[in-house]
Amino acid sequence: MSKKPETPPSDWTSAAAIAGAAIGSAALAAALLYSSRRKERAEKAAKSKPPAEPFETD
């Protein structure tokens, strides 16, 4: 078997690789934002606990 010479990547493959990296980094950033907002909401809910005794109403 003879070894085939390496061909340089075509224009569309390098563009696709760049696009894939951009999409992946955007997805990662979105996941981090989602988790941080969820954590903030959980902390806020833990701080605002209801009173120990409910208010009396007629």
C-alpha positions as CSV (number, residue, x, y, z in Angstrom):
1,M,0.0,0.0,0.0
2,S,1.2,3.4,-0.9
3,K,0.7,6.3,1.5
4,K,-1.5,9.0,0.0
5,P,-0.2,12.5,0.2
6,E,-2.0,14.7,2.7
7,T,-4.3,17.3,1.1
8,P,-4.9,20.6,2.8
9,P,-8.4,21.1,4.2
10,S,-10.8,22.7,1.8
11,D,-12.4,26.1,2.5
12,W,-15.7,24.7,3.7
13,T,-14.2,22.2,6.2
14,S,-12.3,24.9,7.9
15,A,-15.3,27.2,7.9
16,A,-17.4,24.4,9.3
17,A,-14.8,23.8,12.1
18,I,-14.9,27.5,13.0
19,A,-18.7,27.5,13.0
20,G,-18.8,24.4,15.2
21,A,-16.4,25.9,17.7
22,A,-18.5,29.1,17.8
23,I,-21.7,27.1,18.4
24,G,-20.1,25.0,21.0
25,S,-18.8,28.0,22.9
26,A,-22.2,29.7,22.7
27,A,-23.9,26.7,24.1
28,L,-21.4,26.5,27.0
29,A,-21.9,30.2,27.8
30,A,-25.7,29.7,27.8
31,A,-25.4,26.7,30.1
32,L,-23.3,28.7,32.5
33,L,-25.7,31.6,32.5
34,Y,-28.7,29.3,33.1
35,S,-27.1,27.6,36.0
36,S,-26.0,30.8,37.7
37,R,-29.5,32.3,37.4
38,R,-31.0,29.1,38.8
39,K,-28.6,29.3,41.7
40,E,-29.5,32.9,42.4
41,R,-33.2,32.1,42.4
42,A,-32.7,29.2,44.8
43,E,-30.7,31.4,47.2
44,K,-33.3,34.2,47.0
45,A,-36.1,31.7,47.8
46,A,-34.1,30.3,50.7
47,K,-33.7,33.8,52.2
48,S,-37.4,34.7,52.0
49,K,-38.9,32.1,54.2
50,P,-42.5,32.4,55.3
51,P,-43.2,33.5,58.9
52,A,-43.3,30.8,61.5
53,E,-47.0,31.6,62.5
54,P,-49.5,32.5,59.8
55,F,-51.4,35.8,60.2
56,E,-54.9,35.5,61.6
57,T,-57.7,36.5,59.4
58,D,-61.4,36.7,60.0
